[in-house]
Amino acid sequence: MNRFLLAALALAFSCTMAVAQILQPVTWSTSVRTASDGTLNLVASAKIDAGWHVYSQFIGSDGPIPTAFTLPASKDLKTEGPVREPKPIKEFDKNFGMELAYFAKKADFVISAKRSNPKAFTYTAEVEFMVCDDERCLPPDYVSLVFKVPAAAAPELGGEEMPRKTAELNEQQPQADEAPSASVEGPDGANQEGEAPAAEEGQEQVGSPSQEPETADAVNLWALFGAGMLGGFFALIMPCIFPMIPLTVSFFLKQSKSKADGVRKAILYGVSINVIYVVLGLLVTVVFGSDALNAMATNPWYNLAFFALFVVFAISFFGAFEITLPSSWVNKADDQSQRGGLLGIFFMAFTLALVSFSCTGPLIGQLLVATAVSGELLGPAVGMFGFSFALSLPFVLFAAFPGWLKGLPKSGGWLNTVKVTLGFLELAFALKFLSTADMVWQKHWLERELFLALWVAIAFATALYLFGVFRMPHDDEPKGGLGVGRMLTGLLFLVTGFYLLPGIWGAPVKLVAGFPPPTFYAENPNGLGSSSAASSETKLSEDAHCPLNLPCFNDLEEARAYALEAGKPLLLDFTGWGCVNCRKMEEEVWSRPEVRQRLAEDVVLVSLYVDERSTLPADEVRVSATTGKKIKTVGQKWGDLQAQYFNANAQPYYVLMDPAVEAPAAINGHTAYDPDPSIFLNWLDAGLKTFNAGK
């Protein structure tokens, strides 16, 4: 307990009183390995300080920035395929509200290439990455990776060190528009800090065994298997499959010489169903490839296509049309099923898959999409195995215990009710894919309020349908009263709708966190509660992104000009779109009336987003005097400003400055994240007192 208290006190002290510093928790190094077939493996190794982590290349678009490599064309070599990475650690991050894949301690990224120049040469690539710990994220950064490739006949090069530390990095690495030059090697060609030497020539597997990724991946695959089983159970109670259970089981029992023979045939039938659907999952992986499957999670075009696909599936479940396969396929499969023996049983299972496609097709499509965007190479196959296992299990069990057939509910209109209800769910999930594409493009088509309003409408419509207020085209006339199961399911959707309803006006609706767009991606980013307060606050810049809808600027020079006229100090708010603690500070501290009043009336707020990806105009692109890197985006411009004048690169970071002073300078130091409003308020009041005294 004492150790815990000391750690907590140290963390609080570091957040509020620490001297500003440039945090550089990642060191990059390069090495070149030559495989037995002459293929070059260019290895970019990230050594990560304890407590920090770098993200995978394949994470969703709603969270931190993924690691990304830029591989320019070269006359000396040609890169092949995607950049390979070790298996990441996968955990649910409560701050971002999503599962994230990241690397800790060390990660080796491998670029495969074929050389066209037998002589020694250098090749320069670039990596962009974001690094976070449990409390904060640093702005996206990029590093040039210089690979010194030996002559074809020369022995393998060990490892050349490219420290991430800024001053050394600037001296060793070329600028983007300069010719590549060699980077500094560690002693004896090995990586520094006592790391193990590079793997032997031709070795393909890279990664750090200390990460224990196998456990995380196994958990994820089990989750995909469970999702597949859930889809399979839903498929069982669809009108295309449920009536076939007693018919198929009775066929096996009647055509078998004994009960054991019938059970054996039913087991073969179930195994055949498993084989058919698992092969379908493997085909998805083979056709699209692992790289394309990983890209599906963040690629807006994939997400837009999935949105359209799910809408089509939903309309099909509503009864507007049926998605069927060519009848010739069904007839040929049915003919083959008459042959008897193992082959005949297999084609019976294949016929079931074809005939039931109008019901299972949308479920299979949804499952394949979900498993594909999971980032797991075997995801589609594992998901299909779970689906087919649940689908085939009743056929085997009822063949072994035929007396159970009497306990099955009779077929009827309730099967179509299940189908329509699933159609509403398909429609709700389709919106998530549209939302992802929208946020990647920053089009603001589907902001948080509209997203939740659509979900509320779907929930209420589903409840009204289940309560019998309206019917779909293929529904039977209701007989008797409302069934217990239908009533309880309707109540569940009704409660869900009422729970989501306040979210349209700013309620957090934490039970669905991660599905709707984040709170700042909204028409009114701070909800209904802020609109009245904001109405009295003059909007300083029409295009500015302002926390809590406060009056603010996103450009320092515009804010400086306004502050000089108003006679107010500037409050520099170094923040980020993906900065979780920035949002917490705004929601927990800035939202307090006494703090909000000062921010709106006593200072000129300048919110500078260090992860803003908008490109700078050509005449503003420059090389940083602090880091020696090319400043190409708006976010890099503000991050460089913070590093140059305040020797810091963590967010949130708050500074009060006099607009009359040309070079940015703090009036009374800085403050950072602390959930105690009094700390921020005392710092702000002290700075305002100093500024007013100097007038």
matplotlib code that plots the C-alpha trace (Angstrom):
import matplotlib.pyplot as plt

x = [0.0, 2.9, 4.5, 1.2, 0.7, 4.3, 3.7, 0.4, 2.0, 4.9, 2.6, 0.5, 3.7, 5.0, 1.8, 1.6, 5.1, 7.6, 10.0, 9.1, 11.0, 11.1, 9.9, 11.6, 10.7, 11.5, 14.9, 14.9, 17.7, 18.1, 19.8, 19.9, 19.6, 20.1, 18.0, 19.4, 17.5, 19.1, 16.0, 16.8, 15.1, 15.3, 14.6, 13.5, 13.8, 12.0, 13.3, 10.6, 11.1, 9.3, 5.7, 5.3, 4.0, 3.9, 0.8, 0.4, 0.0, -3.5, -5.7, -9.1, -9.5, -11.2, -8.2, -4.5, -2.5, -1.2, 2.4, 2.9, 5.9, 6.7, 8.8, 10.0, 10.9, 14.5, 16.7, 18.7, 15.9, 12.2, 10.2, 7.8, 4.5, 3.4, 5.8, 5.7, 5.4, 5.6, 2.4, 1.2, -0.3, -4.0, -5.9, -9.1, -8.1, -10.7, -9.5, -10.1, -13.0, -11.7, -9.3, -5.9, -2.9, 0.5, 4.1, 6.0, 9.8, 10.8, 9.3, 11.0, 9.3, 10.6, 10.6, 11.2, 13.0, 14.7, 18.0, 18.9, 22.2, 24.9, 27.1, 26.8, 24.2, 21.9, 18.1, 16.1, 12.5, 10.3, 8.2, 5.4, 4.3, 2.5, 3.7, 1.5, 1.7, -1.2, -1.7, -0.8, 0.1, 2.8, 2.0, 2.6, 6.3, 8.3, 11.8, 14.0, 15.2, 18.6, 19.4, 23.1, 22.9, 26.2, 27.5, 25.9, 28.9, 29.6, 28.6, 25.5, 25.5, 24.7, 22.8, 23.3, 22.1, 19.9, 19.2, 15.8, 17.2, 16.6, 20.1, 21.9, 19.2, 19.5, 23.3, 23.0, 20.0, 19.6, 16.8, 14.0, 15.4, 19.0, 20.9, 20.9, 23.9, 25.0, 23.8, 26.0, 26.6, 26.6, 29.8, 30.7, 27.7, 25.3, 22.4, 23.3, 22.1, 23.3, 20.5, 20.8, 22.4, 20.3, 18.8, 20.7, 20.7, 17.4, 15.5, 11.9, 10.4, 10.9, 9.6, 10.2, 9.3, 8.7, 5.5, 3.7, 1.5, 0.3, -2.0, -3.6, -4.1, -5.6, -8.1, -9.0, -9.5, -11.7, -13.8, -14.1, -15.1, -17.8, -19.1, -19.3, -21.3, -23.7, -24.3, -24.8, -27.4, -29.2, -29.1, -30.7, -33.9, -34.2, -37.2, -34.9, -33.1, -35.2, -37.9, -35.1, -33.8, -36.5, -36.8, -33.0, -32.7, -35.7, -34.1, -30.9, -32.7, -35.0, -32.2, -29.8, -29.6, -29.4, -29.4, -25.6, -25.5, -27.9, -25.7, -22.6, -24.2, -25.4, -21.8, -20.5, -23.2, -22.1, -18.4, -19.2, -21.0, -17.9, -15.6, -17.8, -17.9, -14.3, -13.2, -15.3, -13.5, -10.1, -11.0, -11.8, -8.3, -6.6, -8.5, -8.1, -4.8, -3.8, -2.7, -6.1, -7.9, -6.0, -6.5, -10.3, -10.5, -9.5, -9.9, -12.9, -13.7, -13.9, -16.1, -18.4, -18.8, -19.5, -22.2, -23.9, -23.6, -25.2, -28.0, -28.8, -28.7, -31.1, -33.6, -33.4, -34.3, -37.2, -38.7, -38.2, -36.2, -34.3, -30.6, -30.4, -27.7, -28.3, -30.9, -28.5, -26.1, -28.7, -30.0, -26.5, -25.7, -29.0, -28.3, -24.9, -26.5, -28.4, -25.2, -25.1, -22.0, -19.6, -19.7, -23.5, -23.6, -21.2, -23.4, -26.4, -24.6, -23.6, -27.2, -28.3, -25.7, -27.0, -30.7, -30.5, -28.3, -31.3, -31.4, -27.8, -26.1, -26.5, -25.4, -22.4, -21.6, -21.7, -19.6, -17.0, -16.7, -16.4, -13.7, -11.9, -11.5, -10.3, -6.8, -6.4, -5.2, -7.2, -10.1, -12.5, -11.8, -12.2, -15.4, -16.8, -15.8, -17.8, -20.7, -20.8, -20.2, -23.4, -25.3, -24.4, -24.6, -28.4, -28.4, -25.9, -27.6, -31.1, -29.8, -28.3, -31.3, -34.4, -36.8, -35.6, -37.3, -40.7, -39.4, -38.8, -41.2, -43.3, -42.4, -44.5, -44.6, -42.1, -39.3, -39.9, -40.1, -36.5, -35.5, -36.9, -35.4, -32.0, -32.6, -33.0, -29.7, -28.0, -29.1, -27.8, -24.4, -24.2, -24.1, -20.8, -19.1, -20.5, -19.3, -15.8, -15.5, -16.9, -14.4, -11.5, -12.5, -13.6, -16.7, -19.0, -21.9, -22.7, -21.9, -22.6, -26.1, -27.4, -25.8, -27.5, -30.8, -30.7, -30.0, -32.8, -35.2, -34.1, -34.5, -38.0, -39.0, -37.9, -39.8, -43.0, -42.6, -42.2, -45.2, -47.3, -47.9, -47.0, -46.2, -43.8, -44.9, -44.2, -45.6, -48.6, -51.7, -51.0, -52.8, -53.5, -51.8, -48.3, -45.8, -43.6, -40.4, -41.5, -42.7, -39.4, -37.3, -39.5, -39.0, -35.2, -35.2, -37.6, -35.3, -32.3, -34.0, -34.8, -31.2, -29.7, -32.2, -30.4, -27.1, -28.5, -28.2, -24.8, -25.3, -22.3, -24.2, -21.2, -22.8, -22.3, -18.9, -16.8, -19.7, -21.0, -18.6, -16.7, -18.2, -16.0, -17.2, -20.6, -22.7, -22.5, -19.3, -20.3, -23.9, -27.1, -25.7, -23.1, -25.3, -26.9, -23.6, -22.0, -24.8, -23.3, -19.8, -18.7, -17.4, -13.9, -13.2, -15.8, -13.6, -12.0, -12.4, -13.0, -13.4, -16.7, -17.8, -15.7, -14.6, -11.1, -8.6, -6.7, -4.0, -1.5, -1.0, -4.7, -5.2, -2.2, -3.7, -7.1, -5.5, -3.5, -6.8, -8.7, -5.8, -6.0, -3.3, -3.1, -3.8, -1.9, -3.7, -1.4, -3.9, -4.7, -7.6, -6.5, -5.5, -7.6, -6.4, -7.1, -10.8, -10.8, -9.3, -12.0, -14.9, -13.8, -12.1, -12.9, -16.6, -16.8, -18.6, -15.8, -13.2, -15.3, -16.1, -12.4, -11.6, -14.4, -13.9, -10.4, -8.1, -7.9, -7.9, -5.7, -6.2, -3.3, -3.9, -0.5, -1.9, -3.8, -3.0, -3.9, -0.9, 0.7, 0.8, 4.0, 5.4, 5.1, 6.8, 10.2, 12.9, 12.7, 15.5, 14.9, 14.7, 16.0, 12.9, 10.7, 7.5, 4.8, 1.5, -0.3, 0.1, 3.8, 4.0, 2.3, 4.3, 7.5, 6.4, 5.9, 9.3, 11.2, 9.8, 8.7, 11.0, 8.0, 6.1, 3.4, -0.3, -2.3, 0.1, -1.1, 0.8, -0.3, 1.7, 1.7, 0.6, 2.9, 6.0, 7.2, 8.8, 6.3, 7.2, 5.3, 4.0, 4.0, 5.3, 2.9, 0.3, -0.9, -3.5, -4.9, -8.5, -8.5, -10.1, -8.5, -5.0, -5.8, -7.9, -5.1, -2.5, -4.8, -5.6, -1.9, -1.0, -3.8, -2.7, 0.9, -0.3, -2.6, 0.1, 2.5, 0.1]
y = [0.0, 2.4, 1.7, 2.4, 5.7, 6.8, 6.0, 7.9, 10.9, 10.8, 10.6, 13.6, 15.6, 14.8, 16.0, 19.3, 20.4, 18.7, 20.8, 20.8, 18.3, 16.6, 13.0, 10.6, 7.1, 5.3, 4.6, 3.3, 1.3, -0.5, -3.7, -5.6, -9.3, -11.3, -14.5, -17.6, -16.8, -13.3, -11.5, -8.5, -8.1, -4.5, -4.5, -1.4, -2.0, 0.1, 0.0, 1.3, 2.6, 0.9, 1.9, 3.2, 1.5, 2.0, 1.0, -1.7, -0.7, -2.3, -0.6, 1.1, 4.7, 5.9, 5.7, 6.6, 7.0, 3.6, 3.0, 3.7, 3.2, 5.3, 3.2, 5.4, 3.9, 3.2, 2.1, -0.1, -2.3, -3.0, -3.6, -6.5, -7.0, -5.2, -4.3, -7.3, -6.8, -9.1, -10.2, -7.3, -7.3, -6.8, -5.3, -3.3, 0.3, 2.0, 5.4, 5.0, 2.6, 0.0, -2.9, -1.7, -3.6, -2.3, -3.2, -2.8, -2.9, -3.8, -4.4, -5.4, -4.4, -6.2, -4.9, -7.5, -6.3, -7.6, -5.9, -4.7, -3.3, -5.8, -3.0, -1.6, 1.3, 3.0, 3.0, 5.6, 4.9, 6.8, 5.6, 7.6, 6.5, 7.5, 6.6, 6.5, 5.4, 4.9, 8.6, 10.4, 10.3, 12.1, 13.8, 11.7, 11.7, 10.5, 9.2, 8.6, 5.0, 4.6, 1.0, 0.4, -2.5, -4.4, -5.6, -8.8, -11.0, -9.2, -10.8, -9.7, -6.4, -6.5, -3.5, 0.2, 2.4, 5.4, 6.9, 8.4, 11.1, 14.3, 16.0, 12.8, 11.9, 15.2, 14.8, 11.2, 11.2, 12.9, 15.3, 14.1, 16.0, 15.0, 12.0, 9.1, 8.6, 5.9, 6.0, 5.3, 1.7, 0.3, -1.5, -4.6, -4.0, -4.9, -2.9, -0.7, -1.1, -4.7, -6.1, -9.5, -9.5, -9.7, -13.0, -15.3, -14.9, -15.8, -15.8, -14.7, -14.6, -11.3, -10.0, -9.9, -13.1, -11.0, -9.6, -13.0, -12.2, -15.8, -15.5, -12.3, -13.8, -17.0, -14.9, -13.0, -16.1, -17.6, -14.4, -14.8, -18.4, -17.3, -14.7, -17.3, -19.7, -16.8, -16.3, -20.0, -20.2, -17.3, -19.1, -22.2, -20.3, -18.8, -20.0, -21.6, -23.9, -24.6, -26.7, -28.8, -30.1, -32.7, -33.6, -34.2, -36.1, -38.4, -39.1, -40.3, -42.5, -44.1, -44.7, -46.2, -49.9, -49.0, -46.1, -46.1, -46.0, -43.0, -41.2, -41.9, -40.4, -37.4, -36.8, -37.0, -34.6, -32.2, -32.5, -31.8, -28.6, -27.6, -28.3, -26.3, -23.2, -23.3, -23.6, -20.6, -18.7, -19.8, -18.7, -15.2, -15.0, -16.4, -14.2, -10.9, -11.7, -10.8, -7.3, -6.5, -8.0, -5.8, -2.7, -3.2, -1.9, 1.6, 1.9, 4.2, 2.6, -0.9, 0.5, 2.3, -1.0, -2.9, -0.3, -0.8, -4.6, -4.6, -2.3, -4.8, -7.7, -5.8, -5.1, -8.7, -9.8, -7.3, -9.3, -6.9, -9.6, -12.8, -13.3, -16.7, -18.6, -19.9, -22.8, -24.9, -25.1, -26.3, -28.9, -30.3, -30.5, -32.3, -34.8, -35.6, -36.1, -39.1, -41.1, -42.3, -43.0, -40.3, -38.3, -38.3, -37.1, -34.3, -33.1, -33.2, -30.7, -28.7, -28.6, -27.4, -24.5, -23.6, -23.8, -21.9, -19.1, -16.7, -16.8, -17.5, -15.3, -12.0, -13.6, -15.2, -11.9, -10.0, -12.6, -12.6, -8.8, -8.8, -11.4, -9.9, -6.5, -8.1, -8.2, -11.9, -13.9, -17.0, -14.9, -15.7, -19.5, -19.5, -17.5, -19.9, -22.9, -21.4, -20.7, -24.2, -25.9, -24.2, -24.9, -28.6, -29.4, -29.9, -32.3, -34.6, -34.3, -34.9, -37.9, -39.3, -38.4, -38.4, -38.1, -34.4, -33.6, -33.6, -30.6, -28.4, -25.6, -25.8, -23.8, -20.7, -17.0, -16.6, -17.6, -14.7, -12.4, -13.5, -12.8, -9.3, -8.5, -9.5, -7.2, -4.2, -5.3, -5.5, -1.9, -0.7, -2.2, -0.9, 2.6, 1.9, 1.2, 4.5, 6.3, 4.9, 6.0, 9.5, 10.1, 9.0, 11.5, 14.1, 14.8, 15.1, 13.3, 11.2, 13.0, 11.7, 13.2, 11.8, 8.4, 8.1, 9.4, 6.7, 4.0, 5.3, 5.2, 1.6, 0.5, 2.0, 0.6, -2.9, -2.7, -1.5, -4.4, -6.9, -5.5, -6.0, -2.4, -3.0, -6.1, -6.8, -8.3, -12.0, -11.9, -14.1, -12.8, -12.8, -15.6, -15.3, -12.8, -11.5, -14.2, -13.9, -14.2, -11.6, -9.3, -9.5, -8.9, -5.9, -4.5, -4.9, -2.8, -0.3, 0.2, 0.5, 3.2, 5.2, 4.7, 6.0, 8.9, 11.4, 10.7, 12.8, 15.8, 15.0, 12.1, 9.8, 6.5, 4.5, 1.1, 1.6, 3.4, 2.8, 2.4, 6.0, 8.7, 10.3, 13.3, 15.8, 14.6, 16.1, 19.1, 20.4, 18.8, 19.4, 18.6, 20.5, 21.7, 23.9, 25.5, 28.0, 29.1, 29.3, 31.5, 34.4, 33.7, 35.4, 32.9, 34.2, 32.1, 30.4, 27.4, 26.8, 23.5, 24.7, 22.5, 22.9, 25.3, 28.0, 31.0, 30.1, 30.2, 27.3, 29.7, 31.5, 34.6, 35.2, 34.8, 37.2, 39.9, 39.6, 39.4, 42.6, 44.5, 43.0, 43.5, 39.9, 37.2, 34.2, 30.7, 28.2, 24.9, 22.2, 19.4, 16.6, 14.9, 11.6, 13.0, 11.2, 13.3, 16.5, 15.4, 14.5, 17.9, 19.7, 17.6, 17.4, 20.8, 23.3, 22.6, 24.0, 27.4, 29.3, 27.9, 28.2, 31.9, 32.8, 30.9, 32.7, 36.2, 36.7, 35.0, 34.4, 30.6, 29.1, 25.3, 23.9, 20.3, 18.6, 15.6, 17.6, 15.9, 18.8, 19.6, 23.0, 25.3, 24.8, 28.2, 27.1, 23.7, 24.0, 22.2, 22.5, 24.3, 22.2, 18.7, 19.0, 17.4, 18.6, 20.2, 19.2, 19.2, 21.7, 19.3, 19.1, 22.9, 23.2, 20.3, 21.9, 25.2, 23.5, 21.8, 24.9, 27.4, 25.3, 22.2, 19.8, 17.5, 16.0, 17.0, 18.5, 21.4, 24.8, 28.1, 31.7, 34.2, 37.9, 38.6, 41.6, 39.4, 38.2, 34.9, 32.7, 32.7, 31.5, 34.2, 31.8, 28.4, 25.8, 23.3, 20.0, 17.3, 17.3, 16.4, 18.9, 22.1, 24.2, 23.5, 24.7, 27.6, 28.8, 28.6, 30.6, 33.3, 33.7, 34.1, 36.6, 38.6, 38.8, 39.8, 42.6, 43.9, 44.3, 46.4]
z = [0.0, 0.8, -2.5, -4.2, -2.4, -3.2, -6.9, -7.0, -5.3, -7.7, -10.7, -9.4, -8.8, -12.3, -13.9, -12.1, -10.9, -13.1, -15.1, -18.8, -20.8, -24.2, -23.8, -26.2, -25.1, -28.4, -30.0, -33.6, -35.1, -38.4, -39.6, -42.9, -43.2, -46.4, -46.8, -48.5, -51.7, -51.8, -50.5, -48.3, -45.0, -43.9, -40.1, -38.3, -34.5, -32.0, -28.5, -26.2, -22.7, -19.8, -19.4, -23.0, -26.1, -29.8, -31.8, -34.5, -38.1, -38.0, -35.4, -35.8, -36.9, -33.7, -31.4, -31.6, -34.8, -36.1, -37.1, -40.8, -43.1, -46.2, -48.7, -51.5, -54.9, -55.5, -58.4, -56.1, -54.7, -54.9, -51.8, -51.7, -49.8, -46.6, -43.7, -41.4, -37.6, -34.6, -32.9, -30.8, -27.4, -27.6, -24.7, -24.2, -23.5, -21.2, -22.2, -25.9, -25.3, -27.8, -28.1, -29.2, -30.5, -29.4, -28.7, -25.5, -24.8, -28.3, -31.8, -35.1, -38.3, -41.4, -45.0, -47.7, -50.8, -53.9, -54.8, -58.3, -57.4, -56.3, -54.8, -51.4, -51.1, -48.6, -48.7, -46.7, -45.6, -43.1, -40.2, -38.5, -35.1, -31.9, -28.5, -25.3, -21.7, -19.3, -18.7, -21.9, -25.6, -27.4, -30.7, -33.9, -34.8, -37.8, -38.2, -41.2, -41.3, -43.1, -44.1, -45.1, -47.5, -48.0, -51.3, -52.5, -51.6, -48.3, -45.0, -43.2, -41.5, -37.8, -36.6, -37.2, -34.4, -35.1, -31.7, -31.3, -29.0, -30.9, -31.0, -32.1, -34.6, -36.3, -36.8, -38.1, -40.4, -43.8, -44.6, -46.9, -49.8, -49.3, -50.5, -48.0, -45.9, -43.5, -39.9, -36.9, -36.0, -32.6, -31.4, -33.4, -35.6, -32.8, -31.3, -28.3, -24.7, -24.5, -26.8, -28.4, -31.8, -34.9, -35.9, -38.2, -41.9, -43.5, -40.3, -40.8, -37.3, -35.4, -32.2, -28.5, -26.5, -23.4, -24.9, -24.6, -27.6, -28.0, -25.0, -26.3, -29.8, -28.4, -26.4, -29.5, -31.6, -28.9, -29.0, -32.8, -32.3, -29.8, -32.2, -34.9, -32.6, -31.7, -35.4, -35.9, -33.1, -34.8, -38.1, -36.5, -35.7, -39.1, -41.3, -43.9, -41.4, -38.3, -40.1, -41.7, -38.4, -37.7, -41.4, -41.8, -38.5, -39.4, -42.8, -41.1, -38.6, -41.3, -43.8, -41.2, -40.2, -36.5, -34.2, -34.0, -37.8, -37.8, -35.3, -37.3, -40.4, -38.5, -37.2, -40.7, -41.8, -39.1, -39.9, -43.6, -42.6, -40.6, -43.5, -46.0, -43.8, -42.7, -46.3, -47.0, -44.3, -45.6, -49.1, -47.8, -46.3, -49.4, -51.9, -50.0, -48.2, -44.7, -45.5, -47.1, -44.2, -41.8, -43.9, -43.8, -40.2, -41.2, -44.9, -45.6, -48.9, -47.3, -44.5, -47.0, -48.9, -45.7, -44.9, -48.2, -47.9, -44.4, -45.6, -48.4, -45.9, -43.6, -46.4, -47.4, -43.8, -43.9, -46.8, -49.7, -51.6, -51.0, -51.6, -53.3, -55.2, -58.7, -58.7, -60.9, -58.1, -55.7, -58.2, -59.0, -55.3, -54.6, -57.4, -55.9, -52.5, -53.8, -54.4, -50.8, -48.7, -47.4, -50.6, -50.6, -47.0, -47.8, -50.7, -48.4, -46.2, -49.2, -50.4, -46.9, -47.2, -50.7, -49.9, -46.7, -48.1, -48.3, -44.5, -43.6, -46.3, -44.4, -41.1, -42.8, -44.5, -41.3, -39.5, -42.3, -42.2, -38.4, -38.4, -41.4, -39.8, -36.5, -37.9, -37.2, -40.2, -39.2, -38.1, -40.9, -40.7, -36.9, -37.1, -39.7, -37.6, -34.7, -37.0, -38.5, -35.1, -33.7, -36.9, -37.0, -33.3, -33.2, -36.1, -34.2, -30.8, -32.1, -34.1, -30.9, -28.8, -31.1, -28.2, -27.8, -31.1, -29.3, -27.2, -30.2, -30.7, -33.8, -36.9, -37.5, -37.7, -34.9, -37.2, -39.5, -36.4, -35.5, -39.1, -39.1, -35.7, -37.0, -39.9, -37.5, -35.8, -39.2, -40.0, -36.6, -37.1, -40.7, -39.3, -37.5, -40.8, -42.2, -39.1, -39.5, -43.1, -42.2, -39.4, -41.5, -44.2, -41.6, -43.7, -40.6, -42.4, -39.4, -36.2, -32.7, -32.4, -35.7, -35.1, -31.7, -33.1, -35.8, -33.2, -31.0, -34.0, -34.8, -31.2, -30.9, -34.3, -33.3, -30.0, -31.8, -34.3, -31.5, -29.7, -32.9, -33.7, -37.4, -39.5, -42.3, -45.7, -44.9, -41.3, -40.5, -38.8, -35.0, -33.2, -29.5, -27.2, -27.1, -26.3, -23.2, -25.2, -27.8, -25.0, -23.1, -26.2, -27.1, -23.6, -24.0, -27.2, -25.6, -22.6, -25.0, -26.9, -23.8, -22.5, -25.8, -26.1, -23.7, -25.6, -28.4, -26.0, -24.6, -22.1, -22.1, -22.7, -21.6, -22.2, -26.0, -25.7, -28.8, -31.2, -31.6, -32.7, -29.8, -28.0, -29.8, -33.2, -32.8, -33.9, -30.3, -28.9, -25.3, -25.3, -24.6, -21.2, -22.9, -25.5, -23.2, -21.7, -25.2, -26.5, -24.5, -25.8, -29.0, -31.6, -32.4, -35.4, -37.6, -38.5, -35.1, -33.3, -29.7, -26.6, -24.8, -27.6, -25.9, -28.0, -29.3, -32.2, -33.8, -35.2, -33.0, -35.1, -35.5, -31.7, -31.0, -33.1, -31.4, -27.9, -28.5, -29.4, -26.4, -23.9, -22.8, -22.3, -24.6, -23.2, -25.3, -25.2, -26.7, -27.3, -29.7, -31.3, -29.9, -26.5, -23.9, -20.9, -22.9, -23.1, -19.4, -18.5, -20.5, -19.2, -15.6, -15.0, -17.8, -17.6, -14.0, -14.2, -12.5, -14.8, -17.9, -17.1, -17.0, -20.2, -22.0, -20.6, -19.2, -21.7, -25.5, -25.8, -28.6, -29.0, -31.0, -32.1, -32.4, -34.3, -36.9, -40.2, -42.6, -44.8, -44.7, -47.7, -49.7, -48.6, -44.9, -45.2, -43.6, -41.7, -37.9, -36.2, -33.1, -34.5, -38.0, -39.4, -42.2, -40.9, -43.3, -41.4, -39.2, -36.2, -36.7, -36.8, -33.3, -31.9, -33.1, -31.5, -28.2, -28.3, -29.5, -26.9, -24.0, -24.3, -24.0, -26.2, -24.0, -24.0, -22.4, -21.8, -20.9, -21.0, -20.4, -22.5, -23.2, -26.8, -27.0, -26.5, -30.0, -28.9, -27.0, -23.3, -20.2, -17.8, -14.8, -16.0, -17.2, -16.0, -17.3, -16.6, -13.1, -12.3, -9.3, -10.6, -7.9, -9.2, -12.7, -11.3, -8.9, -11.7, -14.1, -11.5, -10.6, -14.3, -14.8, -11.8, -13.1, -16.6, -15.3, -12.9, -15.9, -18.0]

ax = plt.figure().add_subplot(projection="3d")
ax.plot(x, y, z, "-o")
ax.set_aspect("equal")
plt.show()
